[in-house]
């Protein structure tokens, strides 16, 4: 149990059921036909099956609680302990990670800038950090259906020389080892499911989720209550569109002064290719086919010096309009283009995965500090879109959060009694290279949303970003929420996709199998619906069920109702979920709420 691993239990917290679930809306107990049975939607206080269940929770206190063991969370934890070691201070830092292992839920391209990593560990390479492949060649091509146009390196916005192609999950795992060596308490396999608040409304900490709940929402014999972790400062490093970060956006109205975030879905495969095709250090990017000029997207293909490996990925912006667009199948046919196929022919696909990306940039940054907590990394969204990089900015935000938090703890301004707003973190971030970098590229993404589409965006990027460095005196707006962009199915043209050939292109379920994804089967689906009737009535009725296509893991499907002629119902295959959050973002009815499943479930990526 987490309480045993955390060691000293500060106190035993006994609560009545209605207090434990005070944020849960009063919804009647789920019926046998319900799609949604999760306790965040269905109130257990009204369910007689829970009447005699002991709901006490243990509480532990730490100085800093970090939700998420990715680059940002681990950078923050490491810097905190380095500061403590330098100053001779004693602090407790706890990292809570829903993945079964540190790095097992990490997926990225990835080409990284190493500045923040080297700030933490100047001799990182000598220490064994998995930085094996410096970029040796940058290529960029515009694809048509059968040919390609190469763009001279002079006009590229990436600037990858000096950067490294990495398997980011391995980098994260290495960071986890360094954090533990410094005394950070890391707890993989435990999902933070609830934000806890002081009486004044400030953040008090987080609670891990309850486990041992059956699929119908009833308690199993193995039921265990989650644990509360209280902290002087709680850092939310959940990644893109995090479950708790999303709640905090609403709780503290953190988006009141920014535009809606816009997103993309990135789908990645790891290939082993013939030795004679391997070009370690090559970083290839493309735009154009198979997307039309009005749909934003692109690809990457990186040759990794870790065996003859290639990371191949395709990114589709989630503001697309055609409900028949299928991001997974777009990637499959992209691989058949001669420019791409020449790298993969004769190879073997080893792994598959997907994740959502923040693309809103400067215009969409929320408030990042609030009473008792801060957001770091991809939780607020520090991705640089034209560079296709966010790891360096994520780590930099974690370092700055650590420095300002440590100062607050040692000065006594941060205490366990109430949550304070860490304004120094917000102010230092606004003066940092992170904000300067995002400001310079702020107009790149919205420039692709003009009537000129791809060609207008590329021309704008070349002139105003690559040549003029983003100095234009105006800021272009985004278009609104991605969930509002789909047109009705009756106004859209269906897209015919070729059948997979089993050599370069593949079917969905065999792909998901390569992600290692698994969840405890007998638990409530963590893909919850606000209204079980909306999928059929609106999503299927108006948009022909787009969740069947925008999900990269086959979680959603419409199946015939038993003993009924011609009627369909939504079936949620929650065990397939790769935790990308695309459904929560793109659902046109905003009816899907992604919450954490039991800790340890989900994909098991090995260096993705």
Protein Blocks (a to p, Z undefined) as FASTA:
>chain_A
ZZlmnopafbacdddfklmmmmpccdddddfkbmblcfklmcfklpmklmmpcfbdcddd
dfbdcehjafklmmmmmmmmmmmmmnopacddddddfbfbghjlgccfbdcdfklmmmmm
mmlmmnopacfbccfbdcdddddfkbccdddfklpcklpghiacddfklmmmmmmmmmmm
nopacdehiacfbdcddfkopafbdcdddehiafkopacfklccddddddfbdcdfebgh
ifklmmmmmmnopmlmcccddddddddddddddfklpcghiacddehjfbdfkbgcdddd
ddddebjaddddddddfkbfblkbcfklmmmmmmmpmklmmmmgopacfbdcdddddfkl
mmlpccfbdehiacehjlnopacfklopaklmmmmmmmmmmmmmmmmmmnopacfkbccd
dfklmmmmmmmmklmmmmmmmmmmmmmmcfnlmmlmmmmmmmmmmmnnopafbdcddebj
fklmpccfklpccddddddehlmgccfklmmmmnopacdfbbcdfbdcfblklmmmmmmm
mnoopllmmpcnlpaccdddehiehiacddddfklpgolommmmmomnlpaccddddehi
acddehZZ
